[in-house]
Amino acid sequence: MSPSTSSILGADDDAASGSIGDQNHIRLGIAPLVANPSLRDLAYDAIKNAITGMDIYGSPEEFRLDERQLSQDLGVSRTPIREALTILEQEGFVRTVPRRGVFVVRLSKQQIIERITVWAALESMAAYLAADRASARELRMLRKLFEEFERAPDSEHMHEYSEANINFHQTIIRLGDCQLLAEMSANLLIHVRAIRNVSLRQDNRAERSLSEHMQIIDALEARNGELAAQLVRQHTLGLAAHVDKHGLFS
């Protein structure tokens, strides 16, 4: 919290007079120290990670966050919870409804498509960079993500495939080895991840997804950055088209 205007003005007035009491002092315009700033950060990370793992779009129901329950679950007072929720609201992950509480944000179809489009641009650039920067070992690990899925996953293994799918796209961003690109894509992940989880269960998309992933890995292993970028872009924009056709959003 920044110091009030009156405090700053008071400090200037004291400094101008050159004295406070019997000694020459100035009063610095500084804010009080926070006793334990890490509690807010830890609460922020925990809540954000939990939201990331939620199936936001798998149900039409709204997800309301209980401040008291969060306080109990995390073993901290409600103050760092409130501070964490304030940051998450500023970032667009939750919204406060007067007299109702705090809810996880669900985007409209158009907002989802826009975010997928931006993700496509970022990830395709990461793929282009990764074709040159990723080691052979890293690319082998990327292929290993799908070793257990020789064919499209059945309904019993859809959760495992969904996790591998998200890991695949996060890994491509990481292999691009561009910090700014990774930072720009980070806050898109929550909604892109959630909608990918839903889409894999629709219109045989999981089967097509697996085939497209293998083509992307082939291009990366061949060190063909242009092709890898093109395939990633087509793959992700295919998700945008899928959402436009099947997404149940306003």
Contacts in CASP RR format, 6 or more apart in sequence:
PFRMAT RR
TARGET T0000
AUTHOR 0000-0000-0000
METHOD contacts of the structure
MODEL  1
MSPSTSSILGADDDAASGSIGDQNHIRLGIAPLVANPSLRDLAYDAIKNA
ITGMDIYGSPEEFRLDERQLSQDLGVSRTPIREALTILEQEGFVRTVPRR
GVFVVRLSKQQIIERITVWAALESMAAYLAADRASARELRMLRKLFEEFE
RAPDSEHMHEYSEANINFHQTIIRLGDCQLLAEMSANLLIHVRAIRNVSL
RQDNRAERSLSEHMQIIDALEARNGELAAQLVRQHTLGLAAHVDKHGLFS
1 31 0 8 1.000
1 32 0 8 1.000
2 31 0 8 1.000
3 29 0 8 1.000
3 30 0 8 1.000
3 31 0 8 1.000
7 27 0 8 1.000
7 29 0 8 1.000
8 29 0 8 1.000
10 27 0 8 1.000
11 26 0 8 1.000
11 27 0 8 1.000
11 28 0 8 1.000
11 29 0 8 1.000
14 20 0 8 1.000
14 25 0 8 1.000
14 26 0 8 1.000
14 27 0 8 1.000
15 26 0 8 1.000
15 27 0 8 1.000
18 24 0 8 1.000
18 25 0 8 1.000
18 26 0 8 1.000
19 25 0 8 1.000
20 27 0 8 1.000
34 40 0 8 1.000
39 76 0 8 1.000
39 80 0 8 1.000
40 80 0 8 1.000
40 83 0 8 1.000
40 84 0 8 1.000
40 87 0 8 1.000
41 84 0 8 1.000
42 74 0 8 1.000
42 76 0 8 1.000
42 80 0 8 1.000
43 70 0 8 1.000
43 74 0 8 1.000
43 76 0 8 1.000
43 80 0 8 1.000
43 81 0 8 1.000
43 83 0 8 1.000
43 84 0 8 1.000
44 83 0 8 1.000
44 84 0 8 1.000
44 87 0 8 1.000
44 88 0 8 1.000
46 74 0 8 1.000
47 65 0 8 1.000
47 70 0 8 1.000
47 81 0 8 1.000
47 84 0 8 1.000
47 85 0 8 1.000
47 88 0 8 1.000
48 88 0 8 1.000
48 93 0 8 1.000
48 190 0 8 1.000
51 88 0 8 1.000
51 93 0 8 1.000
51 94 0 8 1.000
51 104 0 8 1.000
51 190 0 8 1.000
52 189 0 8 1.000
52 190 0 8 1.000
52 193 0 8 1.000
53 193 0 8 1.000
53 194 0 8 1.000
54 63 0 8 1.000
54 104 0 8 1.000
54 194 0 8 1.000
55 194 0 8 1.000
55 197 0 8 1.000
55 198 0 8 1.000
56 63 0 8 1.000
56 104 0 8 1.000
56 106 0 8 1.000
56 190 0 8 1.000
56 191 0 8 1.000
56 194 0 8 1.000
57 106 0 8 1.000
57 194 0 8 1.000
57 195 0 8 1.000
57 197 0 8 1.000
57 198 0 8 1.000
57 248 0 8 1.000
57 249 0 8 1.000
58 194 0 8 1.000
58 197 0 8 1.000
58 198 0 8 1.000
60 248 0 8 1.000
62 103 0 8 1.000
62 104 0 8 1.000
62 106 0 8 1.000
63 103 0 8 1.000
63 104 0 8 1.000
64 100 0 8 1.000
64 101 0 8 1.000
64 102 0 8 1.000
64 103 0 8 1.000
65 85 0 8 1.000
65 94 0 8 1.000
65 101 0 8 1.000
65 102 0 8 1.000
65 103 0 8 1.000
65 104 0 8 1.000
67 78 0 8 1.000
67 81 0 8 1.000
67 82 0 8 1.000
67 85 0 8 1.000
67 102 0 8 1.000
68 78 0 8 1.000
70 81 0 8 1.000
71 77 0 8 1.000
71 78 0 8 1.000
71 81 0 8 1.000
74 81 0 8 1.000
85 94 0 8 1.000
85 96 0 8 1.000
85 102 0 8 1.000
88 94 0 8 1.000
89 95 0 8 1.000
89 96 0 8 1.000
89 102 0 8 1.000
91 187 0 8 1.000
92 105 0 8 1.000
93 104 0 8 1.000
93 105 0 8 1.000
93 187 0 8 1.000
93 190 0 8 1.000
94 102 0 8 1.000
94 103 0 8 1.000
94 104 0 8 1.000
94 105 0 8 1.000
95 102 0 8 1.000
95 103 0 8 1.000
95 105 0 8 1.000
96 102 0 8 1.000
96 103 0 8 1.000
97 103 0 8 1.000
106 249 0 8 1.000
107 115 0 8 1.000
107 191 0 8 1.000
107 249 0 8 1.000
108 249 0 8 1.000
108 250 0 8 1.000
109 243 0 8 1.000
109 244 0 8 1.000
109 247 0 8 1.000
109 249 0 8 1.000
109 250 0 8 1.000
112 191 0 8 1.000
112 195 0 8 1.000
112 243 0 8 1.000
112 249 0 8 1.000
113 240 0 8 1.000
113 243 0 8 1.000
113 244 0 8 1.000
115 188 0 8 1.000
115 191 0 8 1.000
115 192 0 8 1.000
116 192 0 8 1.000
116 195 0 8 1.000
116 236 0 8 1.000
116 237 0 8 1.000
116 239 0 8 1.000
116 240 0 8 1.000
116 243 0 8 1.000
117 237 0 8 1.000
117 240 0 8 1.000
118 188 0 8 1.000
119 185 0 8 1.000
119 188 0 8 1.000
119 192 0 8 1.000
119 236 0 8 1.000
120 232 0 8 1.000
120 233 0 8 1.000
120 236 0 8 1.000
120 237 0 8 1.000
120 240 0 8 1.000
121 233 0 8 1.000
122 173 0 8 1.000
122 181 0 8 1.000
122 184 0 8 1.000
122 185 0 8 1.000
122 188 0 8 1.000
123 169 0 8 1.000
123 172 0 8 1.000
123 173 0 8 1.000
123 185 0 8 1.000
123 232 0 8 1.000
123 233 0 8 1.000
123 236 0 8 1.000
124 229 0 8 1.000
124 230 0 8 1.000
124 232 0 8 1.000
124 233 0 8 1.000
124 236 0 8 1.000
125 178 0 8 1.000
125 181 0 8 1.000
125 229 0 8 1.000
126 172 0 8 1.000
126 173 0 8 1.000
126 174 0 8 1.000
126 175 0 8 1.000
126 176 0 8 1.000
126 178 0 8 1.000
126 181 0 8 1.000
126 185 0 8 1.000
126 232 0 8 1.000
127 172 0 8 1.000
127 176 0 8 1.000
127 216 0 8 1.000
127 219 0 8 1.000
127 220 0 8 1.000
127 225 0 8 1.000
127 228 0 8 1.000
127 229 0 8 1.000
127 231 0 8 1.000
127 232 0 8 1.000
128 225 0 8 1.000
128 226 0 8 1.000
128 228 0 8 1.000
128 229 0 8 1.000
129 175 0 8 1.000
129 176 0 8 1.000
129 177 0 8 1.000
129 178 0 8 1.000
129 181 0 8 1.000
130 172 0 8 1.000
130 175 0 8 1.000
130 176 0 8 1.000
130 177 0 8 1.000
130 220 0 8 1.000
130 225 0 8 1.000
130 228 0 8 1.000
131 219 0 8 1.000
131 220 0 8 1.000
131 223 0 8 1.000
131 224 0 8 1.000
131 225 0 8 1.000
131 228 0 8 1.000
131 229 0 8 1.000
132 223 0 8 1.000
132 225 0 8 1.000
133 175 0 8 1.000
133 176 0 8 1.000
133 177 0 8 1.000
134 142 0 8 1.000
134 175 0 8 1.000
134 176 0 8 1.000
134 177 0 8 1.000
134 220 0 8 1.000
136 221 0 8 1.000
138 171 0 8 1.000
138 175 0 8 1.000
139 175 0 8 1.000
139 217 0 8 1.000
139 220 0 8 1.000
139 221 0 8 1.000
141 171 0 8 1.000
142 168 0 8 1.000
142 171 0 8 1.000
142 172 0 8 1.000
142 175 0 8 1.000
142 217 0 8 1.000
142 220 0 8 1.000
143 217 0 8 1.000
143 221 0 8 1.000
145 164 0 8 1.000
145 167 0 8 1.000
145 168 0 8 1.000
145 171 0 8 1.000
146 164 0 8 1.000
146 168 0 8 1.000
146 210 0 8 1.000
146 213 0 8 1.000
146 214 0 8 1.000
148 160 0 8 1.000
149 157 0 8 1.000
149 161 0 8 1.000
149 164 0 8 1.000
149 210 0 8 1.000
151 207 0 8 1.000
151 210 0 8 1.000
152 204 0 8 1.000
152 206 0 8 1.000
152 207 0 8 1.000
152 210 0 8 1.000
153 160 0 8 1.000
153 161 0 8 1.000
153 206 0 8 1.000
153 210 0 8 1.000
155 201 0 8 1.000
158 200 0 8 1.000
158 201 0 8 1.000
158 206 0 8 1.000
161 200 0 8 1.000
161 206 0 8 1.000
161 210 0 8 1.000
162 196 0 8 1.000
162 197 0 8 1.000
162 200 0 8 1.000
165 196 0 8 1.000
165 200 0 8 1.000
165 209 0 8 1.000
165 213 0 8 1.000
166 189 0 8 1.000
166 193 0 8 1.000
166 196 0 8 1.000
166 197 0 8 1.000
168 213 0 8 1.000
169 192 0 8 1.000
169 196 0 8 1.000
170 189 0 8 1.000
172 216 0 8 1.000
172 232 0 8 1.000
173 181 0 8 1.000
173 182 0 8 1.000
173 185 0 8 1.000
174 182 0 8 1.000
175 220 0 8 1.000
195 239 0 8 1.000
195 243 0 8 1.000
196 239 0 8 1.000
198 247 0 8 1.000
199 205 0 8 1.000
199 239 0 8 1.000
199 242 0 8 1.000
199 243 0 8 1.000
199 246 0 8 1.000
200 206 0 8 1.000
200 209 0 8 1.000
202 242 0 8 1.000
202 246 0 8 1.000
203 242 0 8 1.000
203 246 0 8 1.000
205 242 0 8 1.000
209 235 0 8 1.000
212 231 0 8 1.000
212 234 0 8 1.000
212 235 0 8 1.000
213 235 0 8 1.000
215 231 0 8 1.000
216 228 0 8 1.000
216 231 0 8 1.000
216 232 0 8 1.000
216 235 0 8 1.000
219 225 0 8 1.000
219 227 0 8 1.000
219 228 0 8 1.000
219 231 0 8 1.000
220 228 0 8 1.000
243 249 0 8 1.000
END
